Amino acid sequence: MAEFAVVKGKRLRATLVDACGMPLHGPRSRIVTSGFVTLKASPVMRDADDIEQTNAEGRVCVSDRTPPERKWWALSIELCGVNTDLFNMLLDWEVVTSWDGKPIGFSDQKEVPDQTGVAIELWSGVGSDDECDVPTSDDILVGAGGDLVLPYGYMLWPVLKEAQVGDVEIGAKASTFTLSGITAAGTRWGRGPYNVMPIDADNTPGRLLKEIKVGQHYRSFKTTIAPPDVTDGACPLVLPTPYYGDTAIDTAPDQPSCDAVATNEKQTVTISGTPTGGTFTVAYKGQSTAGIAFNAANTAVKTALEGLSTVGTGNVNVTGTGPYVVEFVGDLAGLDLPLMTASGTGLTGGTTPGVAVTETQAGGVYS
């Protein structure tokens, strides 16, 4: 039987996820903070229904009751002050930057994001009585420079979505800011991208031993793996590989430093068969360009790709005159992206003309 108190919040980590809890790795996907006042989690229930049927005499002939069930949790996080990166991650609000590119504030927006959310992890103390268990061997002994093995409470909500900001009151007192939202089932969180619990008798840090299952919104347990250090704003996230399934690795990799810069994805579009006319197309995430001339300038290829909503203006650079080297920049910089596809059915002349796309440089690689 596990029994421990929950005393004082130690750390809170927010990780960018999709609506089902899949971590979205990238250059600004995780934040660790101790700058919160409280986190309140309230289960939202569907009430029980009484089922009753009377007969012709008005007497009850059938009586039953459906059980209540938890629909989701309502989470409310009170922050000591403004955390621009956390506001951006949860609310998708635009970050206001200074002349030298540093975040200094935010601007709100009308829409509430519903396709992405954040995973919330919280570490707490367990109370002084629970911290000091009875040793059963000398394995616990460490020197002055060793790692102390202390217990913590760990809580996970794999998806917090539909986030909103609460009332802001400015007066002769310290002002706090409240972010709130509802949870969802986090099956795509799996065993998670971080080491949060021991996986052997040596207290080796590892991922969750069991993945998040269908219908699970919340998990809590006692752990002897220390919470992560506070980060300076939003930081890069890399994922364990393999992440899912029976072959998933038990120990997650170390995360890059917050100032680490990842490589940009580069893909090369090569035309073969020496066509003399016609057009080719390039597709990305299910959207295809209009026909591009067989001998188009790289600026024309850039314009065609930026016309796709899955790419967007300012998010690719194209060099070369065939082969064309496409570098993903802007909002797509530093990400490991899926490979584009291409079709050369519109090309004419030459010898069996065609077009192919290959990855020249993987994105999202941190040195």
N, C-alpha and C positions, 0 to 999 in steps of 0.2 A: 504494500500500500504506500503510495506517495502522499506525503503530508508536509506542506510547507506554507509559511505565511507569505504574503505579498506586501512588501514594505518599501516605499519610495521608488520612484521611477529613476532608472539609471541612464538609459539610452533609448533613442527611438530611431529606427532606420526606415526610410521610405525608398521603395524601388519602383521604377516605372514598369507597368505591366499592361497587357491588353485586357479586354473585358472579362476574360476567363482565367487571368492570373499568369499568363506566360510572360516571363521577364523580357523586357525589350532592351537588349544590350546596345550600348552606344556610348558616346563621349560624355553624356550628362544624364545618367540613368539611376544614380543612387545618391542618397544623402544620409548622413548620420548626425544627429543633433542631441544635445542635452538641454536645448532651449525650449522645453515645453513645461507648462505648469501642471496640467492634468490631461489624462486621456480617459474619456468616459465611454463605455460600451454598453448599450442597452439592447437586449433582444426584442425584436418586433414579432409578435405572435399572431397567428390566425386563430381566432377564438373557436372554441368547440361549438358545434351545432347540435341542438336537441332535435331528434327525429321522433315524431309522435303522430299516430293515426288513431282516430276514434271510430267506433262502429256506429251503426244506426241508432243505438240507444244513447250515444254520447259518451260511452265508456272507452277508455284507452285500451286498444287491442294490440298495438305495436308501440314499443318505446325503446329508443336506443340513443346513442350519443356518439358523435365523431370526436376523436381526440384532438386537442389543440396541437399546433405544430409551429416551429420557429420558421419564419419567412426569411429574415435577415437580421443583421445587427445594425443599429444606428451608432455610428462613431462620432465623437466630438473631441477635437484636439485643441486645447487652449495653449497658445504660444506666448512666450515672454515678450516677443516683439515680432517685427516683420522679418520673415525669411523669404527673400525674393525667389530663390531657387525652388523652395518647397511650394510656394504659391504657384509658380510656373508649372511645376510637375503635377500638382493636384488640380488646378483650375485652368491650366493652359493659358494663363494670363501673360501678356507680353512683358518681358523684363526691360526696364529702362536702364540704359547704360550711360556711363560718364564719357568724357572726351577720350579717355584711354581704354574704353571697352569694359570697364568694371561695372558689375551690376549695382545699382543704387536705388532701385525702386521697381514699380510695376504699373501697368495700365489694365483696367478691367475690360471685360468683354461681355456681350449679351448672351452668347451661347454657353451652355454647360456641357462639357465633353461627356460623351456616353460610350465611346469606343475604346477609351483607355482609362486607366486608373492607377492606383499605387498599391503595392503590398506594404502593410504596416507591421513592423516587428518592434516589440518593446521588451526591454530587460528591466527587471526590478530586483531589489534586494529580497531576502527571504527571512529577515529577522535574525537577531543575534543568537537566539537559541538554536535555530536551524543551521547556522553557519558552521557550527563546531560539532561535527559528527565524531563518533568514536573510531579511531584508526584500528584496522585489523591486521595491518602489516607495515613494514618500514617503507613501502613504496611511496608513502605520502611525504617522506622527509626530503627537504630541499635546502640548499645553502642560501646564503644571503642574496646571491645573484640569480636564484632559481625562480621558477614560475609558481606562484601560490595557487593552490587549487581551492577555489571558493565556489559555493553554489549561488546560482541566480535563478530568478523566475524568468521564463521566456514565454512570450505571447505572440501569436502570429494571426493576422487577418490577411489572407492572400490577395484579396481584392477589395479596395475601397474606391467606390465610384460615385458619380453624380455629386461631386464635392461642391460645397458652397461656403461662402464666408459669412460669418455672423455680424452682429451689430458692432460698430466701432465707436467707442465712447472716449472722447478726449476731455480731460479735466485736470484738476489739481491732484493727480495721482498717476501711478504708472499704468499705462494702457496695455491691455493684452488683446490678442487677436485669436478668433476661434474659427477653425475649419471643421466642417462636418460633412458627412456623407453616409451612404449605406454600403453594406458589404454584398458580395456575390460569391458563388461557389468558385473556388480557385483550383480546379482540377489541373490546369496547365502549369501551375506552380511546381507540380511534381514533388521532388525532394528538395527543391530550392537551389539557388546558385551560391549559397554560402555555407560555411562550416559553423554549425550552431549547437552541436551536441557531440559527446564522445562516442566513438564507434568501437572502442576496445577497452581492455583493462588498463592500458597505459594512458588513458585520457587523450587519445589522439583526436583532434578536432575533425569533424566530418559533417556531411549533409544529413538531412532528416533520414532516419532509418526507414521510414514508411512514407510513401507519397501521399499527398492530399487526395482524398477520394471524392467521388460524386456527392454533392450535397453538403460537403464540409466547408464552413465559413470561418472556423476559428479553431486554433490548436494552442494548447498551453502545457508546459511541463517544466520540471526542474532540471537545470543543466549545470555542468561544471566548466563550460567553455565561456570565457570572458566575453563581454560585449565588445563590439568594434570601437575603435577610436573615433572621436568626433571629426568630421570632414570639414574642409573649408569650401562650403558650397556644394554644388552638384559635381559628381565625379564619374569617371568611366566605369563601365560594368562589362566584364567578360564572363562567359558562361562555361561551366564544365562540359567536356565533350568525351564520350556521349552523355547527353543530358537526361534522356528518357529511356525507359525500358529496362530489360534484364541486364543489359551490358553497361548501364549507367555507372560512372565512376563514383566511389564513395566519398572522395575528398575533393572539394572544390579548389581551383587554383587561387593563388594570391591575387587580389585585385590591384590594378595599376594605381600608381600615385595620382593624386587629383590633378596634377599639372602635366600628366603624360599626354602626349599627342599621338593619335593613331594614324596609320597610313590611310590614304584615300583609295577607294576602289577604282581600278582602271580596267577597262574592257576594250578589246580591239575588234573592230568591224572590218573584215577582209573580204574583198570582192575577187572572185576567181573566174577563170575562163575568158578573160579579156573581152568583155562585152563592148559593143560599139554604140549602143543606144538603150533606151528603156529606163526603168526605175526599179528601185528596191525599197523595202520597208524594214523598220526596226520596231520591235515591241518590247515593252517593259511592264511587268505586273499586269498583264492582260490588256493593255492599251497599245495600239499600233499607230505609227506615224502614217501620214499620207505618203504617196510615192515620192522618193528622193531620186533625183537624176543620177545616172550611173557615174557621171564625172563631177558630181557636186563638190563645191568648196566646203571646207570643214565648217565654215560659218553657217552654211545651209543645213548641215547635219545637226549642228547645235540648235538652230532655230526649230527644226522639226522635233527634236527630243524635248526641248523646253515647252513645246506645245502640248505635251502629254501632262495630264493632271497628276499622274504618278511620279513625274519628274519635277516640273515646275521651273519657272524662270530663275536663272542664276544658280542652278544646281548642277550644271555640267559644263565642263570645258572640253572642246574637241580640237585635236591637233592632227596633222598629217593630211594627205590628199588621197588617201586610199592606199594602204589601210588607214582607217581613222581610229585614233586612240581617244576614247571617251573617259575622262576623269570626273568622278562624282564629287562635287564640292558643295558649298553652302549648307543647306539643311541636310544634305546627304553625305557630308564630309565625315570621315572617320568611321564609317559603318561597313560591315560585311554585308554586301547586297546580293540579291539573286542575279543570275546571269540574264542578260537581254537575249532575245531571239530575233532572227531576221529571216526575211523571205526574198528570194531573187527571182520569183516567177515572172516578174515584169521586165527582166533584163532581156535584151535581144543582141544578136550577133555573137561573134566570138565562137568559142568551143565549150558548149554546155556551161554557160555562165551560172554562177551562184554566189551566195553570200553567207558568211559564217561569223559567229561571235565567240571569242575566247577571253578568258580572264588573264589579264596581263599582270595585275597586282591585286592581291587580296586586301580588302579594306578591313579596318578594325583591328589591325595588328599593332600592339604596343611594344616598343623597344624597352 
